[in-house]
């Protein structure tokens, strides 16, 4: 019987905020807490990211223009 390799993965937190400074600050805070994190300024950038499929949590700006 083949051995199953145990995988440990870091949770991925993605941030969507049109204010780049806010998104960057939240992403830095998440990384400091041990998460893999990236911020995006548009929904298109977020959806195009390969990290989107691995996201465990999304932090969204609820007052973004054009949404």
C-alpha positions, 0 to 999 in steps of 0.5 A: 500500500503506498504511503500517503504523504502528510501535507501541511499548508498555510491558510491563504487569505486574499484581500480585495480593496481599492485603497492599495495602502489599506489592502497592503497593510491588511496583507502584511498583518495577515503574513505576520500572523502566519498566513499566506496573503496578497491584496488586490485592487480590482475584482478582475485581478483577484479572480485571475490570480492562481491563489484564488483557487486556494483561498481559505478566506476573502476579506472584501471592501464592501464599498468598492466603486463599480461593484 
